[in-house]
Amino acid sequence: MPLSTSDSSTAEAYLRDTARVEIPRGELKVADYLRVARSLRTGPVAELRPFRLALLSSHTLNVVEPYLMVEAARAGLQLEVYFGAFGQFEQELADPASPLHTFAPNALVLALRPEDIDADAVVRYHATGGERFEQLAGTLVERLQRCVTLFREQSSAPVLMANFAEPAITPLGVFDAGAASLVAAYGRINERLRRGTSDHAGTVIWDYAGLVRSRGTAAWTDQRLWALGRIAVGATNQPALARHLVRTIAGVTRPSAKCLVLDLDNTLWGGVIGDDGLEGIALGDDYPGSVFKAFQRRVLALMDRGVLLAVVSKNDPDVVERAFREHPEMLIGWDQLAASRINWRPKSINLREIADELNLGADALVMFDDNPVERAEIAANAPEVKVIDVPVDPLQFEMALAECAYFDQPGLSNEDRTRNASYQQERQRREFGQRCATVTEFLYSLEMEACIDAGSRPTLSRVAQLVAKTNQFNLTTRRHAEADIAAMSTHPDYRVASLRLRDRFGDQGLVAVGILARRNGDAVVDTFLMSCRVMNRGVEQALMAHLVAEARRMGCDRVIGDYVPTRRNGLVQDFYSRMGFAGVAAEEGVARYALDLREETVMWPDVIRRRPHE
Amino acid sequence: MARLPPFDYTRTAFHMTFDERLRSVFSSVFGIEPTRLLETDSSQTIAEWDSLSHLNLIFALESEFDVRFDAEEIPALVSVNALRLRIAKALDAAEYV
């Protein structure tokens, strides 16, 4: 008997019995993707976070759905995908009752291809000396910006804009790179898109062009699929597209890790330093030492973008420090490490200590260790720590580090660029503090200066980053999107304030954020958070003093502050009491405090000088 | 010159027969228990076999059997039997037809 529509209950029963959702690792066959995607559709999976993704494109992308679902599951998301009818961007975005807005996506992808909009402008590039293409470029960027504006009227979810991938065929063929290059014109349109995007909060570029280039322009499209269904992505490239898009989404929607913890023997150098000695380890310009030197350079590239470095190794600490200081080929300096634990204890314990020392959660650490036994020990005893599945062959180390998505984040703030320097300053501050007789003397002699900003455009991405990442000194842990914060900063019922700190050792950057909202005549502290790096220096009091003054300017008689407990913010449970607030009644799960502005206030701390806005 | 024996498609790395591999792909794509798949099944009898899942089925078969279908024939290969014959022909394994 054939399996017909009426027989679908049998099919469901079969699925119910067999669909344990195991999410396989490594390379998958097409059929495996389809099978796993199928089981992911049968219902909610406990360990995955539901996520709704909407895609609007000028070419058919529906066929990629199973790959997206499986790759998203590997990244911890249970994806539900909405595909708009192709080309119908504005209609869907403008209508608040459209299927797109009803779907209420957690992220929106806009994927336009110039050749889909105006094939002549691309294919017959030289018919108008490239002029038509330049016009198209301007139209496309404006159109995408208009789409974001329309979407923002309904949603603050992040928007990912695909940039433009150069076509496989160019009119000048092998001589395209000479004069009047079409590929160069694509470079210009992408630059235009990048500049256009940077004005829109919560909007990032999805580097579709980079993806196509890395997979090979010539092999990207399967002409059969294009002919049959306007599918621009060949079947063999669909898993890669899904991985790339999911990684981009994850990089936008979740906090990035902050510290790379490295093993030493057979990770930063070849061999075992305890056995082989300083001269015996492989590290230098010839193979195999060249492999480890190249890996160290990659590690330093991560440091350059703000990732802290630490080492955990089972070794003799003196031998290791000597290797760092004296080995002529060692690229990573001992003083560039934010923390180290060289001893014989279990690595999970050392990792927890490092997290505490750096004021980070253990989930902000990423471990790179060549030894699978150590990795298993960490996974078992410090499961929050992210452990890279390090390949056996050291030649693969660089790629393993590049492919791990834990450090992904859109954009690079000044704080990222200078974070490592500031941790070094922090060590100097600690040493300085130990020489001071009293805490007060220490604080005065730090010569701190603070400057408060009301959510101006250049500070927004750092403010949003702190809002997304701060776990410990965070009273409410509300993760506002950048676009929401931008809206609040200009709304009459909101005040956004961020505090930038500088002292004799250097610029600490933007370290604290507070958001006030007017509700029933009260000024409610919606958000109050601070980087733990500047704890116990009076910074929180300075920002609160500013918010209290703002509340008075808003004409409020009370400031209301909530402490919403989480697993991580026990640190601040008595914050409002310390600031002189009194407890009041609140709903369950919230400790509420109030400050009566007619009788009380919060004073700006004497130890910090207030600097006018720069 | 000695001729190489024909490749035995019934013994893949997974020791599955041609028929088992075929059933396994259909099972992945449509969620049908492999043993319940019939030779007479087609886009008419399997509700989920629509134009979109058809393309996914085609990719899955192409990658499983390392074959390539022409754009022209893809829309017509909408039954188990048609696909089985077509793949078997491509594999030059007439004895399994």
HADDOCK unambig.tbl for C-alpha pairs under 7 A between the chains (distance, minus, plus):
assign (segid A and resid 2 and name CA) (segid B and resid 38 and name CA) 6.07 0.50 0.50
assign (segid A and resid 2 and name CA) (segid B and resid 40 and name CA) 6.90 0.50 0.50
assign (segid A and resid 2 and name CA) (segid B and resid 41 and name CA) 5.91 0.50 0.50
assign (segid A and resid 2 and name CA) (segid B and resid 45 and name CA) 6.48 0.50 0.50
assign (segid A and resid 3 and name CA) (segid B and resid 45 and name CA) 6.03 0.50 0.50
assign (segid A and resid 3 and name CA) (segid B and resid 46 and name CA) 6.16 0.50 0.50
assign (segid A and resid 4 and name CA) (segid B and resid 45 and name CA) 4.67 0.50 0.50
assign (segid A and resid 4 and name CA) (segid B and resid 46 and name CA) 5.45 0.50 0.50
assign (segid A and resid 4 and name CA) (segid B and resid 47 and name CA) 6.60 0.50 0.50
assign (segid A and resid 5 and name CA) (segid B and resid 45 and name CA) 6.90 0.50 0.50
assign (segid A and resid 5 and name CA) (segid B and resid 46 and name CA) 6.47 0.50 0.50
assign (segid A and resid 5 and name CA) (segid B and resid 47 and name CA) 5.26 0.50 0.50
assign (segid A and resid 11 and name CA) (segid B and resid 31 and name CA) 6.41 0.50 0.50
assign (segid A and resid 11 and name CA) (segid B and resid 32 and name CA) 5.66 0.50 0.50
assign (segid A and resid 14 and name CA) (segid B and resid 33 and name CA) 6.67 0.50 0.50
assign (segid A and resid 15 and name CA) (segid B and resid 31 and name CA) 6.78 0.50 0.50
assign (segid A and resid 30 and name CA) (segid B and resid 59 and name CA) 6.85 0.50 0.50
assign (segid A and resid 30 and name CA) (segid B and resid 60 and name CA) 4.87 0.50 0.50
assign (segid A and resid 30 and name CA) (segid B and resid 63 and name CA) 6.81 0.50 0.50
assign (segid A and resid 31 and name CA) (segid B and resid 25 and name CA) 5.68 0.50 0.50
assign (segid A and resid 31 and name CA) (segid B and resid 28 and name CA) 5.59 0.50 0.50
assign (segid A and resid 31 and name CA) (segid B and resid 29 and name CA) 6.54 0.50 0.50
assign (segid A and resid 31 and name CA) (segid B and resid 60 and name CA) 5.12 0.50 0.50
assign (segid A and resid 32 and name CA) (segid B and resid 28 and name CA) 6.76 0.50 0.50
assign (segid A and resid 34 and name CA) (segid B and resid 28 and name CA) 5.87 0.50 0.50
assign (segid A and resid 34 and name CA) (segid B and resid 29 and name CA) 5.53 0.50 0.50
assign (segid A and resid 35 and name CA) (segid B and resid 28 and name CA) 4.29 0.50 0.50
assign (segid A and resid 35 and name CA) (segid B and resid 29 and name CA) 6.13 0.50 0.50
assign (segid A and resid 63 and name CA) (segid B and resid 52 and name CA) 6.38 0.50 0.50
assign (segid A and resid 224 and name CA) (segid B and resid 71 and name CA) 4.97 0.50 0.50
assign (segid A and resid 228 and name CA) (segid B and resid 71 and name CA) 6.98 0.50 0.50
assign (segid A and resid 235 and name CA) (segid B and resid 59 and name CA) 6.48 0.50 0.50
